[in-house]
Amino acid sequence: MPFISMPSIQRKAQARVEITQEIVEGYDSKIRQAREKMGLSHEKLGKKINEKASVLSKLETGKMTPNNILVTKLEHALKIKLLVPIKKEKIPLGISKSLNREPTLGDLIQLNKKGGEDPTERKQS
């Protein structure tokens, strides 16, 4: 009897990354003020952190949001803090206790009952 090889099923390891920081509001003006305080032009700062002056200009006008690598470069070069911890939103007890799932129909019905409105009572249109 011939041996038939079955393709092996391989699971790809998936890393779960939890985002704990976000960029501060007003990052554009904060970058500009720090750059000006240090007396640097877009070109000089660009050379210092190995970025184009046009990228820095777009950041300062808010047309572009910096990625993590650029944030790190700017924080180090300008001695400013651009990342802050994410504010956790309070979730009502009736809604999904696990952040990994969508609210179920049962969750929504419980919320409706807690809101004081009787779901069986129909309103005239």
N, C-alpha and C positions, 0 to 999 in steps of 0.2 A: 504494500500500500504506500503510495507516494506521500511524502510529508508536504503539507501546504502551509506556507508561512503566512500568518495573519499579521497585518500591519499593527504595530504596537501603538497604543493610544497614549499620547504624551500630553500631560496637562502643563500648560504654561503657568509658571509661577506669576501670580499677580500681586504686586506690591500695593498695599493700600496706604495712600498718603493722606494724612489729615492736615488740612491747611489751618494754621493757627495764627497767622499774621496777615494783615492787609496793609496796603499803602495808605498813608495819612491823607486826609482831605487837604486840599491846598498844596499838594506836593510841588506843583509847578512854581508857585511863588516862593516856596521855601527853598527850592533849588536855586532860583534866580537870586534871591537875597543872599544866600550863602556864597554863591559864586562872586557876586559883586562885592561882598564884604571882604573876600580874599583878594580882590583886585584882578580877577581872571577874566579874560575874554572867552567866548565860546571856543575859539581856536586853541587857546592855551590849555583850557580845561580838557578839551578833546584830546590833545596830545598826551596830557597827563594820565588820562584813563583809557586811552586807545579807542576813542570813539569819534565819529564825525561831528563837526560843528553843527551841521544841519539837524542831527539827532538831538543834540542839546537844545537847539532852538525850538524844535517841535515839543520837547518835554516842557520847556518853560512857558509855552503858549497853551499847553494842555491838549495839543493835537495828538499826543502820543502818551501812552502809559508805559513806564519802564518795566522790563522783565526783572526777575530776581537777580540775575547777574549784573545788570546795569544798576539796580538799586544798591547792591553791595559796593560796586565801584564808586558810586556817587556818595554813599554814606562815608566811605573811607577817605576819599579825596576832599570832601567838603566838611567833614567832621559834623555831620548832621544825622538825625534819626528819621528815616522815611517809613519804616515798618512799625506797626503797632499791633498789639494783640486784638484779635477779632472779638467784638462785643457779642456775647451769646444772647440770643433772643429767648425770652421766656415762652415756653410752649404750654398752652392750657392742658390741664390734666387729661381731658377727654380726647385730645388729639394724640396721634401716634406717639407712643412712648419710646419708640425706636426711631431715630433719625434716618434709618436706612430703608424706611418704607413709606409709601404714600398713605394718607388717611383712608380708612375703609368706609363703606357706607354706614356701618354701625357707629363709627367715630362721629360721622357727620350727624346722624340721628341723635346721638347723645348730646352733641353741642346744641342742636336745635331745641331740645327739651330743656337744657340748662338756660337757654336764652329767654325762656318764658313764653315763647310762641307755641300754640297748640298746632301741631302739624296736621291734625284731622279736621281742623276748622278751615273752611274754604272762604276766601275773600271774593267779593263780587268785583268784576272788572268793569 
